Amino acid sequence: MTQNSQRTRPLRVLAAMSGGVDSAVAAARAAEAGHDVTGVHLALSANPQSFRTGARGCCTIEDSRDARRAADVIGIPFYVWDLAERFREDVVEDFVAEYEAGRTPNPCLRCNEKIKFAALLDKALALGFDAVCTGHYATVVMGPDGARELHRASDMAKDQSYVLGVLDERQLAHAMFPLGDTLTTKDEIRAEAERRGLAVAKKPDSHDICFIADGDTQGFLADRLGRAEGDIVDESGTKVGSHDGAFGFTIGQRKGLRIGHPAPDGKPRYVLDISPVDNTVTVGPAAALDVMALTARKPRWCGTAPTGPGGYTAQLRAHGGETAVTAELADGTLHVRFEEPVRGVAPGQAIVLYDGTRVVGSATIATTERRTGALAG
């Protein structure tokens, strides 16, 4: 099999440059491999100063300037493309709507699906580019039949295939991840950037949600949805506290519950359910979070959709581990059963299925079945 960074002919490559070290080194490696590379920074906010300040995000004016300086050092053309309106509609508004409905979305997956490998890729192909290059840690492998597969990065500690699980075979055919197939630590990537003269070598990594300027997700949602006082209840329905909006909670949350008195057993309580209809949050013991099965909607396959029930491993969050599952697609809905119970599974999250290192596909969790037989979602 052939990995994407070892293509046999030079390609016209559009390198998405966020202003961070990973995307800068990825663009540099693509150019060094002989490809005809053009750098592009995505302007994702109509008012960039409303996004993160400093070097923590990927959407500021400072980030755009860092990306331009990196492109100049690499010696490639550079442009800024305004995708702010598309980003607002497909990522930010989706994020708010999902929380309003009591679900827990992952905006990074949505951005990869709708922005980087839909809006950006479509525009790139229309302009005659062959591939979009990013700094993600994952690999694209081409089999003897020419079909592309998405696999985990060689270095599992940095693997980002989970947030790329929304890519289909067509998108994978035009994706390039130069960092994914090398066993290098982040310190070595920074050292490589420094050797190449890239000023972003020491820039801190971005984290949290890029469009929430101060990292206060609950405040961000309250500004858009309004504060609405509601009850926090236990499993019996007894009120144990109050809140300013059910949208500010997620399944499995322990901190910030503001419960006035401890549970009878003295153990911590966790968010078990969120009901946007009556603005109620239900809390209970950790054991009540045990999920045995789930259903997921809107499946997207990194290749051919699986047929019949099969054994896979599943990942439920970007930095989570794998767990063994049996999964089957029926009438467009993915039905998943876990071999061992898992906790902290929330409707709205993505489940990504793996066959070894290969990403089979992903879907959005709709309902969960708890050990007690209760359904959530």
N, C-alpha and C positions, 0 to 999 in steps of 0.2 A: 504493500500500500504506500501511497505517496502523500506526504503532509503538505499543507498549503504553502508553507514557506519555502518549499523546494520545487516550485513550478518550473517547467522546462523552458519557458519562453518569457521574455520581458513583457510585462503588462502595464497598461495605463492604470495607475492606482490613485484613488482619492483617500488620503490619510486624514481621518477625523482627529484633530488635535485639540484636546480639552484645555491645554495649558499646564498639564501635569507631566511628570517624568515618564510614566509608562507609555503614553501616546507619543511623546517626543522620541523615545528610543525605538518604538515600533516603526515610526515613520523613517527614522534614520536607517534602521535595518532593511526596510523595504527598498530604500534608495540604494543602499550599499549592495543589495542583491541584484542590482541592475534594472530595477523597474523604473518606469517614468512616473514619478510621484509628484502629486500636487497636494499641499496641505490645506485644510479647511477647518475653521473654528465655527461652531454653531452658536449663534446668538439666540439664546432661549428665553430671554426676558425682554419685554418692551422697555423695562427700566432696570438695567443690569445692577444698579446699586441697591435694588430691593432684594437681590439674592445675596448669597454669602459675601462677606467682606474678608479681606486678608487672603490667605492662601489655602482656605479650607474647602473651597467648592470647585465648581468647574463652569460657572456661569457669570463671572464678574468681568468687568472691563480689564482688570489686572490679568485675569486668566487669558483673555484675548491677546493682550500684549505679550504675555509669556509665550503663547503659542506662536505668535508672529516672529519673535526673536529666535525661537528654536528653529523655525522654518528657514530663517535667514542663515543660521549657522549650518544647517544641513545642506542649504543651497537649492531649495525647491520653491516653486511659486506658492503663494499663500493668499487665501481669500477668507472673508467672513460672510457666512450665509445666515440670513435672518429667518429662523424657523420659530420665532416666538409665538405666533398665533397658533400654529399647529401644536406646539408644545403645551400651550395653555389649554387647548381643547382636548387633546388626547391624553395628557399626563396629569396636569394640575386639576382640571375639572373632574376627570375620572377619579382621582385620588379623593377629592372632597365628597363626591357622590357615593363612593364605596363606603367611606366612614359614616356618612349620613344614613346609609342602609344597614349599618351594624356590622360591616365587613372590614377586614384588615388587608388593604392592597399593598403591592410592592411596586412603587413607581419606577424603580430601576428596570424591572422587566418590561414594564409598559413603554419606557423610553427606548429600550433596545428594539422592541417590536414595532412601535409606531413611528419613531423618529430616526434612529440610526440605521435601521435595516428595512425601513419602508420609505419614509419621505426622503431621507438622504440618499439611500441606494437608488431609488427610482430616478431622482434627479441626476445622480452620477451616471447611470446607464444611459439616460437620455442625452447626456453630454459626451458620450463615447468612452467613458471609463469602463474598465473590465472588472474592477474590484474595489471594495471599501476596506480600508485597513484601520484597525483600532488597537488599543493597548490592552485588550482583554487577555487574561490568561486562560486559554483554551486552544484546542487544535481542531483543524478540519482535515479529515483523512479521506482520500479518494481511493475507492476500490477498483478492481479490474474492470468492472462494468461502467466506470466513469461516475458513479453515484457518489455524492459527498456525504460524509458522516461527521457529526460533531462529537468530539471526545474530550474527556477531562484534560487539563494541563498536565504536563509531565511532572510538575511539582505540585502535589496535592495541597500543600500548605497555602498556595496562592490561587488555586483553581477557582475560576469564575464561570464555569459552564452552567451553573444553576440559573444565572440571570440571562443566559443566552438560549435557554431551553425553549424559547418561543420562536426560534428561527426555523423556517421550513427549508426543504431541500433546494429550492430556487435561490433563496437568500444565502444559503451556505455556499452555493456555487460561485458566489461573488463576494465572499468574506475572506479576509486575510488577518490572521492573528500571529504576528511574528514573534511574540514573546511566549507563546504557549508550549512550544516543544523544546525548550531549553531548561536545564536544571540550574537555575540561577536564583540566588536569594535576592530580596529587595535591595539589600546593601550592595550586591554586585551590579544590579541594574543602575543604581545611583552612581556607582563607580564608573560604569560604562558611560553614563551620561556625562560625567565629569571629564572622562578621557576624550569624549567627542566635543567638549567645549560647550555643552548645553547648560545654561544658567539654572534650569529647573532641577538640577541634580540634587539639591538639598531642600527642595520645596516639599512641605508636608503633604501627606496624602489627603485627598478629599474624603469626607465621611459624612454620615447622616444624610438628610434629604436636601439636595442642592437648592430647591426653591423655597425652603423655610429658613429665612435669614438668620434667626437666632437659635435654631434648633428646638424651639418650643412648638411641637406639633399640636398640642392641645390648644394653645393660644391661637395658632394659625387657623385651626378649624373653628374655634369659637368666633373669631373675627368674621368668618364667612357664613357660619351657620347660626350664629347667635347663641347666647347662653340660655339654657332651659333647665331649671332645677328639677331633679327627679329623685326617685328613691333607689337606694342600694338595699337589696333584700337578701336573706339567706335562702337556703334550699326549700325551707318550709313556707317562704313568702313573708316572713317577719321582717319589718324594716329595721335595718341596723345602721343606716347612715344615709347621706344625701350627696348629690353631685350637681355639677353645673351643666351637664350635657353627656348623654350616653356615648356620643361620638368620641369622647375623650378617652375611651377605654378599649382594651383589646383582650381577647381570650388568653388566659394564663397570667395576666398582669397581677403582680403582688403589691408593688409600691404605689403610693399616692391614692389609696382607697379612702382615706379619711373616715375610717370606721371608729366610732366613739368608744366601743368597749370590745374586749377580746372575745374570741369564740369560746364556747363552754369547755372545749378540750385544751384551750390555751395555745393552739397551733395557728400558724398563719392562715389567712384566707386568700383565695385567688378568684379572679373573675372567671365565672363559668359560662355566663351567657349575657348577651347584650340585646335588648329589645327596643328598637327605635320606635315601634308603634306606641308603646306606653312609656317610653323614656326610662326604662328600668334596667338596672344592672344587678345580676344575680351573682353572689359570691359563695364560696364553699371551700372544703378541704382540697388539698392537692390531689388526693386519690380520685376525686370526682372529675379530674381533667383527663383521665385515661381514655384514649380513643382507640377503638378496635378496628373501625372501618370508616370510609368516607366515600362520598360521590363528588365528582369534579366535572365542571362544564367547560365548554369552549376548548377542547383539546387541540393542540398544535403538535404535529409530528415532524421530527427531524429526519424525514425520509418516509418510507411506507408505513402506514398505520398498522399496528399489530392486530392479528386476528385470533379470536379465542382467548381463554384465560392463560396467563403466563406468569412465570416467576421473575421478579425484578428486584432491584433495590430502589428506594425512593429517598429523595432529599426534600425537606419541607421548609427550609429557610436558607438564606445565602451562605451562612457560616455554620450550618448544622451538619451533623453526620448522616450516614446512610442507614436505612433500616430495611429489612427484608419484607417484601409484600407480594401478594398475588393481585394482579390487575386484569380487568376485562373491559372492553369497550362494547356497550350495548345501546343502540338507538341514540348515538351521539353523546352518551354520558359515560364517563370513566368510573368504574366501580373498583375500589381498592380495599383490600383487607390486609391488616398488619399481622405479622407473625407474633410480635410482642407489642403490648400497648405503648402508645406514644403520648406525650403531653404537649400542651401549648399549641394545638392545632386549631386554627381559626378560619372560618369561611372568608374567602377573599384572598387568602394566601395561595401561592402556587405550589403544586406538587410536581416535581420533575422525576421522571422514571429513567433508570439506567440499566443497561445490560453490560456488566463489566464497567469499562471506562466509557462506553458509548452512550450518548444521550439519546434515549428513545423518543422523548417528547415531554410536553408539560400540559397542565390543565389548571383551571382555577377552582379551588375547593368550594363546593356549594353547601354540603351538609356533612356532619360528622356523627358517628355512632359511638357513644360512650360505653364503657364496660357495664354500666348500670342499665344499658338499653335506651337511655335518653338520647334524643336527637337534638343537635344544635345546628343552626343555620337558617 
